[in-house]
Amino acid sequence: MSKHVKIGDWIFEVKMVRALKVEEYGKPYSAIANCNINGNSMYIDGLLTQEGESFTRDDFQSFNDFCYQIGLDQCSFHRYQNGESTTKKLSVMPPKNNNDIQSDTVIHIVK
């Protein structure tokens, strides 16, 4: 998946992604995150989960796999842990389960 596409005299570059935790698009979601991409790094910003839900290792693995698919090197996020504010910066690793990623995935505009 490319982070940019040329159409006419314009190059459109993906710089922001909205991620929804949901089984099927259009259904109610249990978490949402805005992700900003700068160079080869993505920052998970504005992560919100429903009450009682948490951001799990499996959730982060999905973000890692997305970053890997679009060719990013690093992913970071900010969180409060034990009452302290921390920023986690992690190197993007190859997916643990390549069956979860479709190599022919393209970006779709959703109305």
LUMDOPA-352700 format. One record per residue: residue in one letter; x, y, z of N, C-alpha, C, O, CB in turn. Coordinates in Angstrom, 3 decimals, always signed. Last residue first. Glycine has a CB too. Example, Ala and Ser with C-alpha at 12.3 -4.5 7.8 and 13.67 -1.06 7.14 Angstrom:
BEGIN
R residu      n_x      n_y      n_z     ca_x     ca_y     ca_z      c_x      c_y      c_z      o_x      o_y      o_z     cb_x     cb_y     cb_z
R      s  +12.850   -2.250   +7.080  +13.670   -1.060   +7.140  +12.900   +0.030   +7.870  +13.409   +1.138   +8.039  +14.084   -0.598   +5.725
R      a  +13.190   -5.690   +7.800  +12.300   -4.500   +7.800  +13.200   -3.300   +7.800  +14.236   -3.319   +8.465  +11.308   -4.473   +9.046
END
This chain:
BEGIN
R residu      n_x      n_y      n_z     ca_x     ca_y     ca_z      c_x      c_y      c_z      o_x      o_y      o_z     cb_x     cb_y     cb_z
R      k  -17.827   +6.965   +2.097  -18.793   +8.072   +2.187  -19.611   +7.958   +3.452  -20.476   +8.797   +3.705  -19.721   +8.093   +0.964
R      v  -14.422   +6.312   +1.992  -15.713   +5.852   +2.489  -16.628   +7.064   +2.645  -16.247   +8.065   +3.253  -15.560   +5.083   +3.843
R      i  -11.932   +5.408   -0.187  -12.632   +6.549   +0.343  -14.021   +6.076   +0.740  -14.733   +5.499   -0.083  -12.688   +7.719   -0.688
R      h   -9.410   +3.040   +0.488  -10.721   +3.319   -0.074  -11.288   +4.561   +0.593  -11.141   +4.744   +1.802  -11.673   +2.112   +0.102
R      i   -6.229   +1.889   -0.319   -6.991   +2.829   +0.484   -8.294   +3.129   -0.237   -8.293   +3.436   -1.429   -6.184   +4.130   +0.750
R      v   -5.864   -1.669   -0.766   -5.712   -0.279   -1.217   -6.537   +0.608   -0.313   -7.439   +0.137   +0.380   -6.145   -0.105   -2.708
R      t   -4.277   -4.785   -0.475   -5.136   -3.767   +0.129   -4.826   -2.404   -0.448   -3.663   -2.031   -0.599   -4.971   -3.746   +1.651
R      d   -2.853   -6.945   -1.240   -3.413   -6.122   -2.306   -4.342   -5.040   -1.775   -5.107   -4.446   -2.535   -4.156   -6.989   -3.291
R      s   -2.136   -8.338   +1.021   -1.082   -7.616   +0.314   -1.619   -6.715   -0.784   -0.916   -5.806   -1.226   -0.101   -8.588   -0.273
R      q   -3.749   -8.299   +4.008   -3.984   -8.531   +2.590   -2.989   -7.688   +1.808   -2.992   -6.462   +1.915   -5.457   -8.188   +2.188
R      i   -3.021   -9.877   +7.016   -2.772   -8.722   +6.155   -2.996   -9.119   +4.704   -2.496  -10.143   +4.239   -1.334   -8.174   +6.357
R      d   -3.293  -12.196   +8.402   -4.206  -11.113   +8.757   -4.077   -9.917   +7.830   -4.930   -9.030   +7.848   -3.962  -10.678  +10.176
R      n   -1.270  -13.862   +7.646   -2.594  -14.159   +7.094   -3.588  -13.043   +7.381   -4.609  -12.934   +6.703   -3.118  -15.473   +7.658
R      n   +1.013  -13.253   +9.044   +0.847  -12.630   +7.730   -0.517  -12.886   +7.115   -0.897  -12.207   +6.161   +1.910  -13.122   +6.795
R      n   +1.440  -12.691  +12.189   +0.570  -13.565  +11.411   +0.271  -12.891  +10.080   -0.625  -12.051   +9.996   -0.745  -13.887  +12.183
R      k   +3.235  -10.807  +12.997   +3.366  -12.155  +13.565   +2.568  -13.153  +12.754   +2.952  -14.316  +12.634   +2.904  -12.180  +15.029
R      p   +4.751   -8.507  +10.694   +3.567   -9.089  +11.346   +3.849  -10.493  +11.868   +4.600  -11.260  +11.265   +2.386   -9.129  +10.370
R      p   +7.891   -6.947  +11.540   +7.059   -7.718  +10.606   +5.892   -8.364  +11.347   +6.033   -8.732  +12.513   +7.903   -8.802   +9.886
R      m   +7.676   -3.908  +13.537   +8.196   -5.249  +13.288   +7.336   -5.949  +12.236   +6.174   -5.587  +12.055   +8.236   -6.076  +14.599
R      v   +8.644   -0.661  +14.268   +7.664   -1.494  +13.580   +8.343   -2.814  +13.208   +9.435   -2.830  +12.640   +7.088   -0.768  +12.307
R      s   +9.696   +0.330  +17.493  +10.055   +0.018  +16.108   +8.996   -0.903  +15.522   +8.510   -1.813  +16.194  +11.467   -0.639  +16.024
R      l   +8.040   +2.695  +19.562   +8.363   +1.315  +19.233   +8.715   +1.170  +17.766   +8.110   +1.805  +16.902   +7.204   +0.401  +19.583
R      k   +7.700   +4.720  +22.256   +8.156   +4.708  +20.863   +8.645   +3.303  +20.558   +9.549   +2.789  +21.216   +9.291   +5.777  +20.605
R      k   +5.439   +6.102  +24.496   +6.081   +4.863  +24.063   +6.445   +4.994  +22.592   +5.596   +5.339  +21.769   +5.155   +3.629  +24.302
R      t   +5.376   +8.440  +26.972   +5.275   +8.258  +25.528   +6.076   +7.027  +25.163   +7.259   +6.926  +25.489   +5.783   +9.516  +24.749
R      t   +3.475   +8.871  +29.988   +4.631   +8.351  +29.264   +4.335   +8.324  +27.768   +3.182   +8.200  +27.355   +5.005   +6.937  +29.770
R      s   +2.442  +10.040  +33.100   +2.365  +10.248  +31.661   +3.642   +9.729  +30.998   +4.750  +10.096  +31.392   +2.147  +11.747  +31.335
R      e   +1.208   +8.059  +35.805   +2.281   +8.835  +35.183   +2.117   +8.885  +33.670   +1.711   +7.908  +33.041   +3.645   +8.243  +35.542
R      g   -0.655   +6.340  +36.891   -0.756   +7.759  +37.215   +0.319   +8.630  +36.610   +0.350   +9.832  +36.872   -0.731   +7.927  +38.667
R      n   -0.070   +3.899  +35.692   +0.175   +4.068  +37.127   +0.219   +5.547  +37.514   +1.022   +5.956  +38.352   +1.488   +3.383  +37.526
R      q   +0.099   +5.566  +32.736   +0.265   +4.257  +33.342   +0.685   +4.468  +34.790   +1.679   +5.139  +35.069   +1.312   +3.391  +32.564
R      y   -1.210   +7.108  +29.985   -1.021   +7.244  +31.429   -0.968   +5.843  +32.003   -1.871   +5.034  +31.787   -2.165   +8.097  +32.097
R      r   +0.420   +7.581  +26.800   -0.540   +6.965  +27.709   -0.219   +7.314  +29.147   +0.883   +7.751  +29.478   -0.558   +5.453  +27.528
R      h   +0.982   +7.935  +23.360   +1.075   +8.535  +24.685   +0.036   +7.863  +25.563   -1.087   +7.605  +25.129   +0.864  +10.089  +24.636
R      f   +2.915   +6.244  +20.866   +1.650   +6.637  +21.469   +1.913   +7.145  +22.875   +2.929   +6.827  +23.493   +0.647   +5.456  +21.487
R      s   +4.436   +5.414  +17.690   +4.477   +5.877  +19.080   +3.087   +6.253  +19.553   +2.197   +6.541  +18.753   +5.429   +7.075  +19.231
R      c   +6.384   +3.570  +15.438   +5.045   +3.917  +15.889   +5.148   +4.351  +17.344   +5.860   +3.733  +18.136   +4.049   +2.716  +15.718
R      q   +8.516   +3.353  +12.550   +8.309   +3.580  +13.981   +6.857   +3.944  +14.256   +6.186   +4.547  +13.419   +9.243   +4.689  +14.498
R      d   +8.567   +2.882   +9.821   +9.622   +2.302  +10.652   +9.329   +2.367  +12.139   +9.825   +1.545  +12.910  +10.913   +2.994  +10.379
R      l   +6.164   +1.997   +7.238   +6.668   +2.866   +8.297   +7.691   +2.125   +9.155   +7.688   +0.895   +9.214   +5.508   +3.381   +9.170
R      g   +4.825   +0.682   +5.100   +6.255   +0.964   +5.023   +6.803   +1.920   +6.067   +7.805   +2.591   +5.820   +6.556   +1.503   +3.709
R      i   +2.284   -0.209   +5.272   +2.486   +1.007   +4.485   +3.933   +1.504   +4.545   +4.234   +2.610   +4.097   +1.548   +2.101   +4.973
R      q   +2.645   -2.533   +6.815   +2.059   -2.647   +5.480   +2.285   -1.390   +4.645   +2.460   -1.487   +3.430   +0.573   -2.930   +5.587
R      y   +3.565   -1.516   +9.236   +4.451   -2.357   +8.416   +3.955   -2.392   +6.974   +4.742   -2.292   +6.033   +4.534   -3.797   +8.990
R      c   +1.234   -0.257  +10.133   +2.458   +0.529   +9.883   +3.411   -0.234   +8.976   +3.996   +0.338   +8.057   +3.164   +0.881  +11.212
R      f   -0.394   -2.537  +10.448   -0.763   -1.491   +9.497   +0.461   -0.656   +9.128   +0.699   -0.381   +7.952   -1.872   -0.590  +10.084
R      d   +1.029   -3.830  +12.501   +0.887   -4.483  +11.193   +0.476   -3.488  +10.112   +0.945   -3.582   +8.978   -0.140   -5.616  +11.272
R      n   +0.724   -1.983  +14.590   +2.057   -2.329  +14.095   +1.964   -2.903  +12.684   +2.717   -2.516  +11.791   +2.747   -3.339  +15.041
R      f   -2.045   -2.151  +14.929   -1.453   -0.881  +14.507   -0.048   -1.115  +13.939   +0.325   -0.518  +12.929   -1.399   +0.118  +15.696
R      s   -2.187   -4.823  +15.797   -2.897   -4.420  +14.579   -2.338   -3.108  +14.037   -2.172   -2.958  +12.826   -4.406   -4.279  +14.854
R      q   -0.748   -4.644  +18.159   -0.204   -5.461  +17.068   -0.880   -5.105  +15.745   -0.234   -5.087  +14.697   -0.384   -6.966  +17.374
R      f   -2.494   -3.184  +19.744   -1.281   -2.527  +19.266   -0.660   -3.310  +18.123   -0.099   -2.713  +17.204   -0.274   -2.366  +20.403
R      d   -4.398   -5.228  +20.148   -4.773   -3.986  +19.481   -3.524   -3.309  +18.917   -3.501   -2.909  +17.754   -5.517   -3.037  +20.459
R      d   -2.849   -7.051  +21.553   -3.374   -7.441  +20.235   -3.806   -6.213  +19.443   -3.613   -6.147  +18.229   -4.562   -8.415  +20.389
R      r   -2.452   -5.593  +23.883   -1.288   -5.921  +23.043   -1.738   -6.328  +21.636   -1.087   -5.988  +20.648   -0.454   -7.063  +23.689
R      t   -5.237   -3.230  +24.151   -4.493   -4.454  +24.451   -3.258   -4.608  +23.559   -3.057   -3.850  +22.611   -5.401   -5.669  +24.290
R      f   -6.830   -0.829  +25.736   -6.005   -0.969  +24.525   -5.030   -2.110  +24.802   -4.104   -1.961  +25.599   -5.237   +0.389  +24.157
R      s  -10.008   -1.758  +27.188   -8.628   -1.291  +27.268   -7.933   -1.522  +25.929   -8.392   -2.310  +25.101   -7.867   -2.010  +28.414
R      e  -13.286   -0.959  +28.399  -12.410   -1.510  +27.365  -10.995   -0.983  +27.569  -10.812   +0.125  +28.073  -12.929   -1.151  +25.943
R      g  -14.643   +0.496  +30.272  -14.393   -0.909  +30.558  -13.502   -1.590  +29.533  -13.013   -2.692  +29.778  -15.686   -1.637  +30.645
R      e  -16.063   +2.629  +27.909  -15.824   +2.368  +29.321  -15.683   +0.868  +29.560  -16.507   +0.075  +29.104  -16.961   +2.948  +30.182
R      q  -14.368   +2.494  +24.753  -15.586   +2.491  +25.552  -15.218   +2.178  +27.000  -14.199   +1.546  +27.276  -16.619   +1.460  +25.000
R      t  -11.500   +4.569  +24.122  -12.160   +3.267  +24.173  -13.431   +3.404  +24.992  -13.561   +4.308  +25.818  -11.221   +2.175  +24.777
R      l   -9.499   +6.618  +22.098  -10.623   +6.541  +23.027  -11.231   +5.149  +22.952  -11.451   +4.612  +21.866  -11.690   +7.628  +22.711
R      l   -6.672   +8.373  +21.226   -7.222   +7.033  +21.410   -8.311   +7.058  +22.480   -8.074   +7.465  +23.617   -6.108   +6.032  +21.794
R      g   -5.268  +10.642  +20.217   -6.703  +10.680  +20.472   -7.341   +9.316  +20.601   -8.460   +9.119  +20.125   -7.379  +11.425  +19.393
R      d   -2.837   +9.092  +18.129   -3.308  +10.256  +18.864   -4.805  +10.096  +19.132   -5.517   +9.475  +18.342   -3.017  +11.571  +18.079
R      i   -0.030   +7.515  +17.344   -1.422   +7.208  +17.652   -1.905   +8.286  +18.602   -1.443   +8.383  +19.739   -1.587   +5.767  +18.273
R      y   +2.115   +8.412  +14.833   +1.777   +8.700  +16.218   +0.298   +8.418  +16.418   -0.543   +9.011  +15.742   +2.125  +10.171  +16.592
R      m   +4.473   +6.892  +12.712   +3.072   +7.168  +12.983   +2.886   +7.382  +14.482   +3.426   +6.636  +15.298   +2.169   +6.015  +12.471
R      s   +7.130   +7.552  +10.395   +6.669   +7.316  +11.750   +5.187   +7.658  +11.885   +4.701   +8.596  +11.254   +7.496   +8.130  +12.741
R      n   +8.499   +8.481   +8.202   +8.378   +7.035   +8.380   +7.891   +6.654   +9.771   +8.197   +5.571  +10.270   +9.706   +6.372   +8.113
R      g   +6.709  +11.395   +7.847   +7.865  +10.651   +7.348   +7.626   +9.165   +7.463   +6.670   +8.638   +6.896   +9.133  +11.040   +8.105
R      n   +4.098  +11.075   +9.897   +5.111  +12.055   +9.545   +6.363  +11.295   +9.125   +7.000  +10.632   +9.943   +5.406  +13.032  +10.736
R      i   +0.739  +10.611  +10.510   +1.933  +10.042   +9.894   +2.856  +11.176   +9.482   +2.443  +12.116   +8.803   +1.569   +9.151   +8.673
R      n   -1.495  +10.130  +13.150   -0.802  +11.095  +12.298   +0.506  +10.486  +11.806   +1.277   +9.922  +12.583   -0.537  +12.422  +13.062
R      c   -4.598   +8.793  +13.882   -3.179   +8.491  +13.717   -2.574   +9.487  +12.733   -3.078   +9.664  +11.624   -2.969   +7.027  +13.226
R      n   -7.114   +8.463  +16.226   -6.613   +9.256  +15.118   -5.109   +9.041  +15.066   -4.430   +9.102  +16.091   -6.979  +10.779  +15.274
R      a   -9.215   +5.774  +17.145   -7.931   +6.468  +17.289   -7.667   +7.285  +16.028   -7.958   +6.850  +14.914   -6.767   +5.455  +17.549
R      i  -11.675   +4.072  +19.074  -11.340   +4.917  +17.926  -10.003   +5.594  +18.200   -9.694   +5.944  +19.339  -12.461   +5.979  +17.651
R      a  -13.696   +1.247  +20.017  -12.555   +2.142  +20.217  -12.300   +2.910  +18.925  -12.658   +2.465  +17.834  -11.281   +1.346  +20.651
R      s  -15.968   -0.066  +19.323  -15.625   -0.057  +20.748  -14.410   +0.818  +21.050  -14.125   +1.099  +22.214  -15.362   -1.474  +21.226
R      y  -18.644   +0.916  +17.074  -17.265   +0.534  +17.375  -16.965   +0.682  +18.858  -17.618   +1.451  +19.563  -16.287   +1.377  +16.558
R      p  -21.489   -0.243  +15.291  -20.940   +0.507  +16.431  -19.542   -0.003  +16.780  -19.293   -1.209  +16.778  -21.876   +0.392  +17.665
R      k  -20.866   -0.628  +11.710  -21.432   -1.089  +12.983  -20.865   -0.229  +14.110  -19.857   +0.450  +13.911  -21.120   -2.608  +13.228
R      g  -19.345   +0.311   +9.662  -20.706   +0.811   +9.762  -21.414   +0.375  +11.030  -22.446   +0.940  +11.392  -21.491   +0.366   +8.582
R      y  -17.435   -2.614   +9.115  -17.570   -1.171   +8.938  -19.047   -0.776   +8.957  -19.887   -1.440   +8.350  -16.904   -0.718   +7.617
R      e  -17.285   -5.018  +11.689  -17.701   -4.707  +10.329  -17.929   -3.209  +10.215  -18.537   -2.597  +11.093  -18.979   -5.494   +9.939
R      e  -16.046   -5.046  +14.230  -16.071   -6.266  +13.410  -16.363   -5.964  +11.940  -15.770   -6.570  +11.048  -17.118   -7.240  +13.950
R      v  -13.825   -2.435  +15.281  -15.182   -2.902  +14.975  -15.087   -4.143  +14.088  -14.158   -4.273  +13.291  -16.025   -1.778  +14.272
R      k  -12.158   +0.270  +16.008  -12.163   -1.134  +16.433  -13.595   -1.638  +16.315  -14.457   -1.315  +17.132  -11.614   -1.305  +17.908
R      l  -10.835   +2.464  +13.594  -12.009   +2.067  +14.369  -11.874   +0.597  +14.753  -11.516   -0.232  +13.916  -13.324   +2.312  +13.565
R      a   -8.706   +5.157  +12.844   -8.831   +3.714  +13.054  -10.028   +3.436  +13.969  -10.205   +4.098  +14.992   -7.521   +3.125  +13.665
R      r   -7.856   +7.459  +10.450   -8.773   +7.215  +11.567   -8.958   +5.712  +11.665   -9.324   +5.062  +10.686  -10.159   +7.956  +11.370
R      v   -4.854   +9.034   +9.562   -5.702   +7.857   +9.438   -6.620   +7.815  +10.654   -6.188   +8.111  +11.768   -4.850   +6.543   +9.320
R      m   -2.901  +11.270   +7.667   -3.736  +11.036   +8.834   -4.666   +9.862   +8.556   -5.195   +9.719   +7.453   -4.544  +12.306   +9.204
R      k   -1.519  +11.360   +5.368   -0.844  +11.918   +6.533   -1.630  +11.638   +7.815   -1.092  +11.755   +8.916   -0.642  +13.423   +6.356
R      v   -1.048  +10.348   +2.166   -1.753   +9.974   +3.382   -0.937  +10.466   +4.573   +0.202  +10.041   +4.768   -1.987   +8.427   +3.453
R      e   -0.998  +12.630   -0.480   -0.210  +11.886   +0.491   -1.052  +11.601   +1.738   -1.686  +12.500   +2.292   +1.073  +12.667   +0.864
R      f   -1.339  +13.093   -3.842   -2.093  +13.022   -2.597   -1.341  +12.103   -1.651   -1.077  +10.945   -1.972   -3.554  +12.517   -2.837
R      i   -0.137  +15.225   -6.174   +0.214  +14.019   -5.436   -0.519  +14.100   -4.102   -0.344  +15.048   -3.336   +1.782  +13.879   -5.240
R      w   -1.367  +16.544   -9.275   -1.356  +16.512   -7.809   -0.849  +15.177   -7.299   -1.092  +14.133   -7.903   -2.753  +16.785   -7.253
R      d   -1.924  +16.655  -11.929   -0.743  +17.389  -11.472   -0.588  +17.368   -9.953   +0.237  +18.099   -9.406   -0.811  +18.822  -11.952
R      g   -3.364  +13.468  -11.943   -3.157  +14.724  -12.676   -1.868  +15.371  -12.230   -0.830  +14.713  -12.159   -4.340  +15.692  -12.467
R      i   -2.430  +11.963   -9.111   -3.611  +12.115   -9.961   -3.489  +13.475  -10.629   -3.508  +14.509   -9.961   -4.964  +11.986   -9.135
R      k   -0.475   +9.734   -7.329   -0.457  +10.886   -8.234   -1.702  +10.844   -9.100   -2.000   +9.835   -9.739   +0.830  +10.898   -9.115
R      v   -0.438   +8.919   -3.895   -0.907   +8.571   -5.233   -0.907   +9.853   -6.071   -1.288  +10.920   -5.590   -2.344   +7.909   -5.190
R      h   +1.132   +7.476   -0.963   +0.774   +8.590   -1.835   +0.343   +8.067   -3.209   +0.693   +6.963   -3.625   +1.962   +9.572   -1.975
R      k   +1.780   +5.268   +0.394   +1.322   +6.392   +1.211   +0.967   +7.591   +0.361   +0.547   +8.620   +0.889   +2.381   +6.778   +2.223
R      s   +0.698   +2.095   -0.924   +1.485   +3.311   -1.015   +0.904   +4.401   -0.119   -0.306   +4.457   +0.101   +1.555   +3.792   -2.462
R      m   +0.854   -1.168   +0.000   +0.000   +0.000   +0.000   +0.901   +1.232   +0.000   +1.774   +1.367   +0.858   -0.972   -0.003   +1.227
END
